């Protein structure tokens, strides 16, 4: 099967400034490649319905756009062809100097590997798209693709490519969902609209449970908290 993966991150600055946030989150949506048009058409229909003409993302959530973002959540949870996975990194325990050759950029892409690797399955082909960034090491994305291919001998990573988020509705959806989870874990937001969206997910789609670490087998809304303490 052919799959496409669209990724983004939230609270990334915490990896360099440990006081910025407690947690960094990196998330992605997985879809069947032949459902790309269905994803695009579904989101464009919602944008048209609510008069949204620009890029949508978690940082743009506001009372005026609340109903739009609520509709995006309904679309995601009601579509059986979209899956979401997010990894949570406790920034204070991410030691770039000891474990990543004093290279925060290297640490960041190692965490991206952890996001992607566990949802790459045998006999599939993957095209992976990340929010475009200016990397100090220009070969980071090719390196990530190579490492993923070396780790998955019976699947193929055709490409890992950076795309400007305003050009990709998939990346925008990944940004929105990742930001929502990061906001829940960091527990700092005072925006009523954002808090209401978090509560909406928990009450309607998580059976009243809070957004938290899920089981490894959770397929729709998978949350993984990396254990950086070591031990058994």
CORSUL-V664386 format. One record per pair of residues at least 12 apart in sequence whose ideal C-beta (glycine too) atoms are under 7 Angstrom apart, sorted by the first residue. I is the first residue (numbers start at 0). J is the second residue. Records with the same first field share a line. If there is no record, write none. Layout:
BEGIN
I: J + J
END
This chain:
BEGIN
0: 31 + 123
1: 32 + 124
2: 29 + 30 + 31 + 32 + 123 + 125
3: 30 + 32 + 35 + 126
4: 27 + 29 + 115 + 125 + 127 + 128
5: 27 + 28 + 128 + 167 + 169 + 170 + 172 + 173
6: 25 + 26 + 27 + 114 + 127 + 128 + 129 + 130 + 173
7: 26 + 130 + 164 + 170 + 173 + 174 + 177
8: 23 + 24 + 25 + 177
9: 24 + 57 + 177 + 178 + 181
10: 22 + 23 + 24 + 181 + 185
11: 23
13: 90
14: 90 + 93 + 103 + 106 + 107
15: 103
17: 90 + 91
20: 90 + 185
21: 89 + 90 + 185
22: 87 + 88 + 89 + 90 + 181 + 184 + 185
23: 88 + 90
24: 85 + 87 + 177 + 180 + 181 + 184
25: 85 + 86 + 110 + 111 + 114 + 177
26: 83 + 84 + 85 + 173 + 176 + 177 + 180
27: 84 + 114 + 173
28: 81 + 82 + 83 + 169 + 172 + 173
29: 82 + 118
30: 80 + 81
31: 80
32: 126
34: 80
37: 80
38: 81 + 168 + 169
39: 168
41: 74 + 78
42: 74 + 168 + 172
45: 67 + 70 + 71 + 74
49: 66 + 67 + 70
51: 64 + 67
54: 164 + 165 + 171
55: 171 + 175
56: 171 + 174 + 175 + 178
57: 174 + 175 + 178 + 179
58: 178
60: 190 + 192 + 193 + 196
61: 192
62: 192
65: 192 + 195
68: 196
69: 196 + 199
71: 175
72: 196 + 199 + 200
75: 172 + 176
76: 204
82: 218 + 219
83: 176 + 219 + 220 + 221
84: 114 + 118 + 221
85: 177 + 180 + 222
86: 110 + 113 + 114 + 223 + 225
87: 184 + 222 + 223 + 224 + 225
88: 110 + 225
89: 227
92: 227 + 228
93: 106 + 227
104: 134 + 135 + 136 + 139
108: 139 + 143
111: 143
112: 143 + 146 + 147
113: 225
115: 127 + 147
116: 147 + 150
119: 147 + 151 + 154
120: 154
121: 153 + 154
122: 153 + 154
123: 154
124: 155 + 157
125: 154 + 155 + 156 + 157
126: 157 + 158
127: 156 + 158 + 159
128: 160 + 162 + 167 + 169 + 170
129: 159 + 161
130: 164 + 170
131: 161 + 162 + 163
132: 161
140: 159 + 160 + 161
143: 159
144: 156 + 158 + 159
179: 196 + 197 + 200
180: 210 + 222
182: 197
183: 197 + 210
197: 210
210: 222
212: 224
END
